[in-house]
Amino acid sequence: MCAVQRIPIFEVEKIIWLCYTETVRGDQVRIRKIAQLLFLLLLLITLTACGSSGRGNTGFVDGRNFGGVIATAPTDEKETRSTAVFSGACYGVIIDINTSENTITILDLVTEMEAEYGYSGGTYMMDKYGKDIAVNQLSLGDIIEGGYDAGTRMLKELKKSPQIWENQRVTNFSINRLANTILIGQSLYEYMDNLVIVSDGRLLDSVSEISNQDELIVRGNENTVYSIEIIKGHGYVTLSNAEYFENGVVMIGSRIARKVVEDMILEVPEGEYILEITKDGVGGSKNISVEKNEETRVDVGSLKGEAREKGSIRFLIEPSDAVLYIDGEQTDYKDLVKLNYGAYKLKVKAENYVTYTGDLLVSENYQKREIQLGLKEGALPEQESSSEVSPQETSEAMSETYTEQENTSGTSTAETTTSPKVTAPTVTAPTVTTPTVTAPTVTAPTVTAPPVPLPEVERTEGMGSEIQGMVIENAKIHVEAPVGAAVYFDGEYVGVAPVSFQKVSGEHTIIFRQNGYETKSYTVTISASKTDSHYSYPALEPN
Protein backbone atom coordinates (compact mmCIF):
# COMPACT_ATOMS: atom_id res chain seq x y z
CA MET A 1 0.00 0.00 0.00
CA CYS A 2 1.02 3.54 -0.64
CA ALA A 3 0.57 6.25 1.99
CA VAL A 4 0.64 10.00 1.53
CA GLN A 5 3.43 11.73 3.50
CA ARG A 6 1.93 14.54 5.63
CA ILE A 7 4.09 17.33 7.00
CA PRO A 8 2.82 19.91 9.57
CA ILE A 9 2.64 23.52 8.33
CA PHE A 10 5.36 24.70 10.74
CA GLU A 11 7.67 22.05 9.31
CA VAL A 12 6.90 23.31 5.81
CA GLU A 13 7.83 26.84 6.88
CA LYS A 14 11.06 25.52 8.37
CA ILE A 15 11.94 23.66 5.18
CA ILE A 16 11.14 26.75 3.07
CA TRP A 17 13.50 28.83 5.20
CA LEU A 18 16.28 26.22 4.98
CA CYS A 19 15.86 25.87 1.24
CA TYR A 20 16.17 29.63 0.84
CA THR A 21 19.59 29.67 2.48
CA GLU A 22 22.81 28.24 1.14
CA THR A 23 26.22 28.57 2.77
CA VAL A 24 29.23 28.56 0.46
CA ARG A 25 32.43 29.07 2.50
CA GLY A 26 30.67 31.34 4.93
CA ASP A 27 28.78 33.48 2.39
CA GLN A 28 24.98 33.19 2.54
CA VAL A 29 23.08 33.46 -0.70
CA ARG A 30 19.30 34.02 -0.71
CA ILE A 31 17.49 32.05 -3.35
CA ARG A 32 14.54 34.08 -4.53
CA LYS A 33 12.78 31.76 -6.93
CA ILE A 34 9.83 31.25 -4.56
CA ALA A 35 7.48 29.75 -7.09
CA GLN A 36 9.89 27.00 -8.04
CA LEU A 37 10.65 26.16 -4.40
CA LEU A 38 6.96 26.05 -3.46
CA PHE A 39 6.31 23.74 -6.38
CA LEU A 40 9.17 21.49 -5.19
CA LEU A 41 7.79 21.46 -1.62
CA LEU A 42 4.29 20.60 -2.79
CA LEU A 43 5.79 17.78 -4.81
CA LEU A 44 7.64 16.46 -1.76
CA ILE A 45 4.49 16.69 0.41
CA THR A 46 2.45 14.64 -2.05
CA LEU A 47 5.12 11.98 -2.65
CA THR A 48 4.02 8.48 -1.73
CA ALA A 49 6.19 5.97 0.04
CA CYS A 50 5.77 2.66 -1.78
CA GLY A 51 7.40 -0.52 -0.42
CA SER A 52 10.83 -1.37 -1.81
CA SER A 53 12.10 -0.66 -5.29
CA GLY A 54 14.63 -2.34 -7.55
CA ARG A 55 17.29 0.15 -6.47
CA GLY A 56 16.62 -0.33 -2.77
CA ASN A 57 14.81 1.92 -0.30
CA THR A 58 17.28 4.39 1.18
CA GLY A 59 14.80 5.63 3.74
CA PHE A 60 15.39 9.34 3.12
CA VAL A 61 15.21 12.06 0.52
CA ASP A 62 18.63 13.74 0.27
CA GLY A 63 18.51 17.41 -0.60
CA ARG A 64 21.99 18.37 0.68
CA ASN A 65 24.34 20.85 -0.87
CA PHE A 66 27.57 22.42 0.39
CA GLY A 67 25.62 24.76 2.61
CA GLY A 68 23.41 22.28 4.43
CA VAL A 69 21.63 18.96 4.60
CA ILE A 70 17.89 18.48 4.37
CA ALA A 71 16.49 15.00 4.90
CA THR A 72 13.05 13.56 5.60
CA ALA A 73 12.24 9.97 6.52
CA PRO A 74 9.03 8.39 5.18
CA THR A 75 9.04 5.65 7.83
CA ASP A 76 9.80 5.49 11.53
CA GLU A 77 12.12 2.52 11.01
CA LYS A 78 14.80 4.60 9.28
CA GLU A 79 16.98 7.00 11.28
CA THR A 80 16.86 10.57 9.96
CA ARG A 81 19.86 12.80 9.44
CA SER A 82 19.68 16.10 11.28
CA THR A 83 19.40 19.26 9.24
CA ALA A 84 22.71 21.13 9.11
CA VAL A 85 22.92 24.91 8.78
CA PHE A 86 26.40 26.45 8.74
CA SER A 87 27.41 29.82 10.08
CA GLY A 88 31.08 29.25 9.22
CA ALA A 89 33.10 27.38 6.61
CA CYS A 90 36.63 25.99 6.50
CA TYR A 91 39.07 24.79 3.85
CA GLY A 92 42.47 23.36 4.69
CA VAL A 93 44.89 20.50 5.36
CA ILE A 94 44.30 18.17 8.31
CA ILE A 95 47.29 18.35 10.68
CA ASP A 96 45.82 16.63 13.75
CA ILE A 97 42.98 14.21 14.57
CA ASN A 98 42.34 13.75 18.30
CA THR A 99 39.85 10.91 18.70
CA SER A 100 39.86 11.11 22.50
CA GLU A 101 38.89 14.79 22.49
CA ASN A 102 36.84 14.54 19.26
CA THR A 103 38.72 17.40 17.59
CA ILE A 104 40.21 17.96 14.15
CA THR A 105 42.86 20.61 13.53
CA ILE A 106 43.55 21.98 10.08
CA LEU A 107 45.99 24.39 8.49
CA ASP A 108 43.51 26.77 6.91
CA LEU A 109 44.56 27.45 3.32
CA VAL A 110 42.66 30.76 3.24
CA THR A 111 43.96 32.34 6.46
CA GLU A 112 47.20 30.25 6.58
CA MET A 113 46.52 29.74 10.29
CA GLU A 114 45.83 26.63 12.36
CA ALA A 115 42.21 26.10 13.43
CA GLU A 116 40.67 23.46 15.71
CA TYR A 117 37.10 22.18 15.37
CA GLY A 118 35.01 19.66 17.27
CA TYR A 119 33.10 16.79 15.72
CA SER A 120 30.47 14.33 16.89
CA GLY A 121 28.37 11.46 15.66
CA GLY A 122 26.13 14.05 14.04
CA THR A 123 28.93 15.42 11.85
CA TYR A 124 28.28 14.43 8.27
CA MET A 125 31.64 13.18 6.82
CA MET A 126 32.15 12.38 3.13
CA ASP A 127 34.86 11.48 0.67
CA LYS A 128 35.45 13.65 -2.40
CA TYR A 129 32.66 11.83 -4.25
CA GLY A 130 30.05 12.48 -1.55
CA LYS A 131 30.12 8.94 -0.10
CA ASP A 132 29.79 8.59 3.68
CA ILE A 133 33.01 7.88 5.59
CA ALA A 134 34.03 7.57 9.25
CA VAL A 135 36.60 9.68 11.06
CA ASN A 136 39.12 6.82 10.95
CA GLN A 137 39.07 7.12 7.16
CA LEU A 138 40.58 10.59 7.39
CA SER A 139 44.37 11.02 7.43
CA LEU A 140 46.84 13.74 8.24
CA GLY A 141 47.53 15.55 4.99
CA ASP A 142 43.98 15.17 3.64
CA ILE A 143 42.60 18.43 2.26
CA ILE A 144 39.02 19.07 3.38
CA GLU A 145 36.25 21.62 3.15
CA GLY A 146 33.43 21.85 5.64
CA GLY A 147 30.82 23.84 7.49
CA TYR A 148 30.59 24.46 11.22
CA ASP A 149 28.66 26.32 13.88
CA ALA A 150 30.56 29.54 14.59
CA GLY A 151 29.38 29.65 18.20
CA THR A 152 30.44 26.15 19.24
CA ARG A 153 33.03 25.54 16.48
CA MET A 154 31.39 22.17 16.02
CA LEU A 155 31.66 20.69 12.52
CA LYS A 156 28.32 20.01 10.88
CA GLU A 157 29.75 18.71 7.60
CA LEU A 158 33.23 17.71 6.48
CA LYS A 159 34.21 16.55 3.01
CA LYS A 160 37.47 15.67 1.28
CA SER A 161 37.73 18.47 -1.25
CA PRO A 162 36.76 17.41 -4.79
CA GLN A 163 38.96 20.22 -6.15
CA ILE A 164 42.12 18.43 -5.00
CA TRP A 165 44.21 16.09 -7.17
CA GLU A 166 46.21 13.30 -5.59
CA ASN A 167 49.26 11.51 -7.06
CA GLN A 168 50.02 8.20 -5.39
CA ARG A 169 53.21 6.10 -5.34
CA VAL A 170 55.36 8.98 -6.57
CA THR A 171 59.05 7.99 -6.89
CA ASN A 172 60.20 9.98 -9.93
CA PHE A 173 60.49 13.43 -8.38
CA SER A 174 63.00 16.16 -7.66
CA ILE A 175 62.59 18.96 -5.12
CA ASN A 176 64.32 22.32 -5.51
CA ARG A 177 64.39 23.67 -1.98
CA LEU A 178 65.68 27.07 -3.05
CA ALA A 179 62.95 27.74 -5.62
CA ASN A 180 60.16 25.95 -3.65
CA THR A 181 59.34 23.71 -6.60
CA ILE A 182 58.82 19.98 -7.04
CA LEU A 183 59.21 18.23 -10.38
CA ILE A 184 57.08 15.09 -10.72
CA GLY A 185 57.92 13.33 -13.96
CA GLN A 186 57.81 16.22 -16.45
CA SER A 187 55.33 18.36 -14.48
CA LEU A 188 56.54 21.24 -12.32
CA TYR A 189 54.63 22.41 -9.22
CA GLU A 190 55.24 25.04 -6.56
CA TYR A 191 54.81 24.63 -2.82
CA MET A 192 54.41 27.10 0.04
CA ASP A 193 56.67 27.45 3.07
CA ASN A 194 53.90 25.93 5.22
CA LEU A 195 53.77 22.72 3.15
CA VAL A 196 52.36 19.90 5.30
CA ILE A 197 54.64 16.82 5.33
CA VAL A 198 53.49 13.60 7.01
CA SER A 199 55.40 10.43 7.83
CA ASP A 200 54.20 7.55 10.02
CA GLY A 201 51.27 9.62 11.30
CA ARG A 202 53.36 12.57 12.48
CA LEU A 203 54.29 15.92 10.96
CA LEU A 204 57.82 16.58 9.74
CA ASP A 205 59.46 19.96 10.25
CA SER A 206 61.18 20.48 6.92
CA VAL A 207 60.97 19.51 3.26
CA SER A 208 64.67 18.58 3.60
CA GLU A 209 63.51 15.46 5.47
CA ILE A 210 62.10 14.07 2.20
CA SER A 211 64.65 11.86 0.45
CA ASN A 212 64.77 11.12 -3.26
CA GLN A 213 64.64 7.46 -2.20
CA ASP A 214 61.16 7.88 -0.66
CA GLU A 215 57.78 6.99 -2.12
CA LEU A 216 55.15 9.70 -1.75
CA ILE A 217 51.51 10.66 -1.96
CA VAL A 218 51.32 14.25 -3.24
CA ARG A 219 48.15 16.36 -2.96
CA GLY A 220 47.45 19.76 -4.44
CA ASN A 221 45.21 22.05 -6.42
CA GLU A 222 46.12 23.18 -9.96
CA ASN A 223 49.89 23.84 -9.92
CA THR A 224 50.34 24.12 -6.14
CA VAL A 225 51.22 21.25 -3.77
CA TYR A 226 49.68 21.52 -0.29
CA SER A 227 50.62 18.24 1.38
CA ILE A 228 53.07 15.35 0.95
CA GLU A 229 52.78 12.01 2.72
CA ILE A 230 55.76 9.65 2.84
CA ILE A 231 54.29 6.16 2.46
CA LYS A 232 57.58 4.34 1.97
CA GLY A 233 60.70 5.78 3.55
CA HIS A 234 64.40 4.97 3.59
CA GLY A 235 67.05 3.40 5.75
CA TYR A 236 70.84 3.23 5.62
CA VAL A 237 73.44 0.65 4.57
CA THR A 238 77.07 0.64 5.74
CA LEU A 239 79.87 -1.76 4.76
CA SER A 240 82.41 -3.52 6.95
CA ASN A 241 85.65 -5.25 5.86
CA ALA A 242 85.38 -3.46 2.50
CA GLU A 243 89.05 -2.43 2.16
CA TYR A 244 89.65 -4.85 -0.74
CA PHE A 245 86.75 -3.35 -2.72
CA GLU A 246 87.70 0.32 -2.34
CA ASN A 247 87.42 2.09 -5.72
CA GLY A 248 85.21 -0.77 -6.88
CA VAL A 249 81.42 -0.63 -7.19
CA VAL A 250 78.61 -1.53 -4.78
CA MET A 251 75.10 -2.06 -6.16
CA ILE A 252 71.87 -2.34 -4.16
CA GLY A 253 68.87 -3.40 -6.21
CA SER A 254 68.45 -1.65 -9.54
CA ARG A 255 68.40 1.95 -8.31
CA ILE A 256 71.64 2.39 -6.40
CA ALA A 257 75.20 1.97 -7.67
CA ARG A 258 78.10 3.77 -6.00
CA LYS A 259 81.86 3.81 -5.96
CA VAL A 260 83.20 2.11 -2.82
CA VAL A 261 85.08 4.49 -0.53
CA GLU A 262 86.29 4.21 3.04
CA ASP A 263 83.65 4.54 5.78
CA MET A 264 80.78 5.17 3.36
CA ILE A 265 77.04 5.12 4.09
CA LEU A 266 74.24 4.66 1.57
CA GLU A 267 70.68 5.95 1.77
CA VAL A 268 68.41 3.12 0.52
CA PRO A 269 64.60 2.77 0.18
CA GLU A 270 63.14 0.38 2.74
CA GLY A 271 62.71 -3.15 1.39
CA GLU A 272 64.48 -6.39 0.43
CA TYR A 273 67.47 -6.24 -1.93
CA ILE A 274 70.44 -8.06 -3.38
CA LEU A 275 73.66 -6.22 -2.55
CA GLU A 276 76.44 -6.82 -5.10
CA ILE A 277 80.00 -5.59 -4.74
CA THR A 278 82.78 -5.93 -7.30
CA LYS A 279 86.24 -4.68 -8.14
CA ASP A 280 87.96 -5.48 -11.43
CA GLY A 281 85.33 -8.12 -12.10
CA VAL A 282 85.82 -9.87 -8.74
CA GLY A 283 83.13 -9.87 -6.08
CA GLY A 284 79.93 -11.42 -4.79
CA SER A 285 76.43 -10.74 -3.55
CA LYS A 286 74.27 -10.89 -0.40
CA ASN A 287 70.57 -10.59 0.37
CA ILE A 288 69.87 -7.66 2.67
CA SER A 289 66.84 -6.11 4.36
CA VAL A 290 66.54 -2.35 4.87
CA GLU A 291 64.11 -0.96 7.42
CA LYS A 292 62.83 2.60 7.62
CA ASN A 293 65.14 4.93 9.56
CA GLU A 294 67.31 1.96 10.60
CA GLU A 295 70.97 1.27 9.78
CA THR A 296 71.93 -2.08 8.20
CA ARG A 297 75.60 -3.09 8.41
CA VAL A 298 76.82 -5.57 5.78
CA ASP A 299 80.08 -7.53 6.11
CA VAL A 300 81.49 -7.87 2.57
CA GLY A 301 84.87 -9.34 3.57
CA SER A 302 83.79 -12.83 2.52
CA LEU A 303 82.69 -11.75 -0.98
CA LYS A 304 86.12 -11.96 -2.64
CA GLY A 305 84.87 -14.65 -4.97
CA GLU A 306 85.96 -15.76 -8.40
CA ALA A 307 86.06 -13.36 -11.33
CA ARG A 308 82.60 -12.31 -12.41
CA GLU A 309 81.40 -12.66 -15.96
CA LYS A 310 81.31 -9.70 -18.27
CA GLY A 311 78.00 -8.40 -19.49
CA SER A 312 77.15 -7.57 -23.11
CA ILE A 313 75.07 -4.48 -23.85
CA ARG A 314 73.29 -3.69 -27.10
CA PHE A 315 72.84 0.07 -27.41
CA LEU A 316 70.02 1.35 -29.63
CA ILE A 317 70.47 5.12 -29.83
CA GLU A 318 68.60 7.74 -31.83
CA PRO A 319 69.74 9.77 -33.68
CA SER A 320 72.12 7.22 -35.15
CA ASP A 321 75.03 9.68 -35.32
CA ALA A 322 74.94 10.39 -31.58
CA VAL A 323 78.17 9.94 -29.61
CA LEU A 324 78.19 7.63 -26.57
CA TYR A 325 80.47 8.17 -23.57
CA ILE A 326 80.86 5.53 -20.82
CA ASP A 327 82.57 6.84 -17.69
CA GLY A 328 83.82 9.79 -19.77
CA GLU A 329 85.36 7.70 -22.57
CA GLN A 330 83.91 7.76 -26.08
CA THR A 331 82.65 4.27 -26.92
CA ASP A 332 81.79 2.67 -30.26
CA TYR A 333 78.34 1.11 -29.88
CA LYS A 334 77.75 -0.24 -33.39
CA ASP A 335 78.51 -3.73 -32.05
CA LEU A 336 77.95 -5.27 -28.63
CA VAL A 337 79.70 -3.41 -25.81
CA LYS A 338 81.29 -5.73 -23.22
CA LEU A 339 81.78 -4.44 -19.68
CA ASN A 340 82.67 -5.96 -16.32
CA TYR A 341 79.80 -6.26 -13.89
CA GLY A 342 79.41 -2.92 -12.18
CA ALA A 343 77.96 0.58 -12.43
CA TYR A 344 78.82 3.12 -15.10
CA LYS A 345 77.95 6.70 -16.03
CA LEU A 346 76.48 7.28 -19.49
CA LYS A 347 76.40 10.40 -21.63
CA VAL A 348 74.95 10.64 -25.15
CA LYS A 349 75.40 13.77 -27.26
CA ALA A 350 74.30 14.90 -30.71
CA GLU A 351 74.10 18.26 -32.42
CA ASN A 352 70.70 19.99 -32.00
CA TYR A 353 69.63 17.40 -29.41
CA VAL A 354 69.42 17.57 -25.63
CA THR A 355 72.35 15.74 -24.01
CA TYR A 356 71.35 12.60 -22.11
CA THR A 357 73.07 11.56 -18.87
CA GLY A 358 72.23 8.48 -16.85
CA ASP A 359 73.46 5.38 -15.09
CA LEU A 360 74.19 1.91 -16.47
CA LEU A 361 74.13 -1.10 -14.17
CA VAL A 362 75.76 -4.22 -15.64
CA SER A 363 74.60 -7.21 -13.61
CA GLU A 364 73.58 -9.82 -16.20
CA ASN A 365 75.06 -11.53 -19.24
CA TYR A 366 73.07 -9.56 -21.81
CA GLN A 367 70.89 -6.48 -21.81
CA LYS A 368 69.51 -3.96 -24.27
CA ARG A 369 69.56 -0.22 -23.64
CA GLU A 370 67.47 2.11 -25.79
CA ILE A 371 68.13 5.87 -25.67
CA GLN A 372 66.27 8.40 -27.79
CA LEU A 373 67.44 11.99 -27.56
CA GLY A 374 64.95 14.84 -27.64
CA LEU A 375 65.36 17.80 -29.95
CA LYS A 376 66.42 21.10 -28.47
CA GLU A 377 63.76 23.79 -28.48
CA GLY A 378 63.43 25.29 -31.97
CA ALA A 379 65.66 22.65 -33.60
CA LEU A 380 64.44 20.54 -36.52
CA PRO A 381 65.68 17.14 -37.71
CA GLU A 382 67.96 17.47 -40.72
CA GLN A 383 65.78 15.33 -42.99
CA GLU A 384 62.83 17.72 -42.54
CA SER A 385 64.76 20.61 -44.08
CA SER A 386 65.48 18.49 -47.20
CA SER A 387 61.86 17.98 -48.24
CA GLU A 388 61.62 21.25 -50.16
CA VAL A 389 64.91 21.08 -52.10
CA SER A 390 66.45 18.93 -54.81
CA PRO A 391 68.77 16.01 -53.93
CA GLN A 392 71.79 18.03 -55.12
CA GLU A 393 70.81 20.98 -52.90
CA THR A 394 70.21 18.64 -50.00
CA SER A 395 73.66 17.11 -50.38
CA GLU A 396 75.32 20.53 -50.46
CA ALA A 397 73.32 21.80 -47.48
CA MET A 398 74.31 18.76 -45.46
CA SER A 399 77.95 19.21 -46.39
CA GLU A 400 77.87 22.82 -45.24
CA THR A 401 76.20 21.94 -41.97
CA TYR A 402 78.64 19.12 -41.32
CA THR A 403 81.66 21.34 -42.09
CA GLU A 404 80.36 23.99 -39.70
CA GLN A 405 79.89 21.41 -36.97
CA GLU A 406 83.41 20.08 -37.29
CA ASN A 407 84.95 23.57 -37.34
CA THR A 408 82.94 24.51 -34.27
CA SER A 409 84.19 21.47 -32.38
CA GLY A 410 87.80 22.20 -33.14
CA THR A 411 88.48 19.75 -36.03
CA SER A 412 90.97 20.93 -38.68
CA THR A 413 89.76 22.02 -42.13
CA ALA A 414 91.60 19.11 -43.73
CA GLU A 415 89.29 16.71 -41.91
CA THR A 416 86.18 18.48 -43.18
CA THR A 417 87.11 18.01 -46.86
CA THR A 418 85.32 14.65 -46.74
CA SER A 419 82.08 16.47 -47.65
CA PRO A 420 82.59 16.20 -51.48
CA LYS A 421 81.92 12.46 -51.08
CA VAL A 422 78.18 13.22 -51.09
CA THR A 423 77.84 14.98 -54.42
CA ALA A 424 76.65 13.98 -57.93
CA PRO A 425 77.25 10.19 -57.66
CA THR A 426 74.26 9.93 -55.37
CA VAL A 427 71.91 11.85 -57.71
CA THR A 428 72.62 10.39 -61.18
CA ALA A 429 68.98 10.23 -62.14
CA PRO A 430 65.86 12.30 -61.40
CA THR A 431 64.26 9.23 -59.87
CA VAL A 432 66.66 9.33 -56.95
CA THR A 433 64.74 10.46 -53.91
CA THR A 434 65.77 12.41 -50.85
CA PRO A 435 66.55 9.31 -48.71
CA THR A 436 69.54 8.48 -50.95
CA VAL A 437 71.42 11.51 -49.65
CA THR A 438 70.47 11.46 -46.00
CA ALA A 439 72.72 12.15 -43.04
CA PRO A 440 74.23 8.63 -42.71
CA THR A 441 76.53 9.37 -45.71
CA VAL A 442 78.21 12.14 -43.76
CA THR A 443 78.12 10.85 -40.19
CA ALA A 444 80.92 10.70 -37.66
CA PRO A 445 82.38 7.36 -38.89
CA THR A 446 83.70 9.16 -42.04
CA VAL A 447 85.79 11.52 -39.92
CA THR A 448 89.32 10.47 -39.02
CA ALA A 449 89.19 12.02 -35.54
CA PRO A 450 86.27 12.20 -33.13
CA PRO A 451 84.81 15.65 -32.54
CA VAL A 452 86.09 17.38 -29.44
CA PRO A 453 83.15 17.93 -27.09
CA LEU A 454 82.53 21.53 -26.17
CA PRO A 455 82.69 22.41 -22.47
CA GLU A 456 79.24 22.36 -20.96
CA VAL A 457 77.58 22.53 -17.57
CA GLU A 458 74.87 19.96 -16.96
CA ARG A 459 71.74 21.15 -15.22
CA THR A 460 69.16 19.17 -13.37
CA GLU A 461 65.74 19.05 -14.94
CA GLY A 462 63.08 21.54 -14.01
CA MET A 463 62.56 25.27 -13.94
CA GLY A 464 64.60 27.09 -11.31
CA SER A 465 66.93 24.14 -10.72
CA GLU A 466 70.50 24.80 -9.63
CA ILE A 467 73.64 23.84 -11.56
CA GLN A 468 74.39 20.27 -10.54
CA GLY A 469 77.83 19.20 -9.38
CA MET A 470 79.73 22.46 -9.92
CA VAL A 471 82.65 22.96 -7.55
CA ILE A 472 82.46 26.55 -6.27
CA GLU A 473 85.98 27.86 -5.82
CA ASN A 474 86.78 29.73 -2.59
CA ALA A 475 83.40 28.80 -1.09
CA LYS A 476 82.56 26.25 1.58
CA ILE A 477 79.67 24.35 3.11
CA HIS A 478 79.46 24.72 6.89
CA VAL A 479 77.53 22.10 8.88
CA GLU A 480 77.27 23.47 12.39
CA ALA A 481 74.86 21.13 14.21
CA PRO A 482 74.09 18.63 15.64
CA VAL A 483 77.43 19.09 17.40
CA GLY A 484 79.44 15.88 17.81
CA ALA A 485 77.71 13.92 15.05
CA ALA A 486 79.70 12.38 12.18
CA VAL A 487 78.80 14.14 8.91
CA TYR A 488 78.53 12.41 5.53
CA PHE A 489 78.12 14.36 2.31
CA ASP A 490 76.55 12.23 -0.43
CA GLY A 491 77.52 9.17 1.60
CA GLU A 492 81.20 10.10 2.09
CA TYR A 493 82.58 10.99 5.51
CA VAL A 494 83.71 14.64 5.81
CA GLY A 495 84.21 15.06 9.57
CA VAL A 496 82.43 15.73 12.86
CA ALA A 497 80.06 18.69 13.25
CA PRO A 498 80.83 21.53 13.29
CA VAL A 499 82.72 20.92 10.05
CA SER A 500 83.45 22.77 6.79
CA PHE A 501 84.23 21.37 3.34
CA GLN A 502 84.29 22.29 -0.36
CA LYS A 503 81.06 23.75 -1.73
CA VAL A 504 79.44 21.80 -4.56
CA SER A 505 76.19 23.08 -6.08
CA GLY A 506 73.02 21.14 -6.79
CA GLU A 507 71.01 18.55 -4.87
CA HIS A 508 72.92 16.63 -2.19
CA THR A 509 72.34 14.49 0.90
CA ILE A 510 73.77 15.23 4.35
CA ILE A 511 73.70 12.27 6.78
CA PHE A 512 74.41 12.38 10.52
CA ARG A 513 75.58 9.39 12.62
CA GLN A 514 76.39 9.20 16.31
CA ASN A 515 76.67 6.28 18.72
CA GLY A 516 73.50 5.83 20.75
CA TYR A 517 71.41 7.95 18.39
CA GLU A 518 69.27 7.37 15.32
CA THR A 519 70.92 8.03 11.96
CA LYS A 520 69.28 10.98 10.21
CA SER A 521 69.52 12.40 6.69
CA TYR A 522 68.54 15.66 5.01
CA THR A 523 68.39 16.47 1.31
CA VAL A 524 69.47 19.99 0.38
CA THR A 525 69.64 22.13 -2.75
CA ILE A 526 72.88 24.11 -2.72
CA SER A 527 73.11 27.30 -4.78
CA ALA A 528 75.87 28.03 -7.28
CA SER A 529 76.60 31.41 -5.71
CA LYS A 530 80.16 32.14 -4.64
CA THR A 531 79.19 32.54 -1.01
CA ASP A 532 79.44 30.04 1.84
CA SER A 533 76.41 27.90 2.70
CA HIS A 534 75.52 27.23 6.35
CA TYR A 535 73.38 24.37 7.69
CA SER A 536 72.27 23.58 11.21
CA TYR A 537 69.87 20.80 12.23
CA PRO A 538 68.15 19.58 15.43
CA ALA A 539 69.82 17.18 17.84
CA LEU A 540 69.59 13.48 16.93
CA GLU A 541 66.99 11.29 18.62
CA PRO A 542 68.30 8.65 21.07
CA ASN A 543 67.97 5.01 19.98
Disulfide bonds with the S-S distance in Angstrom:
none
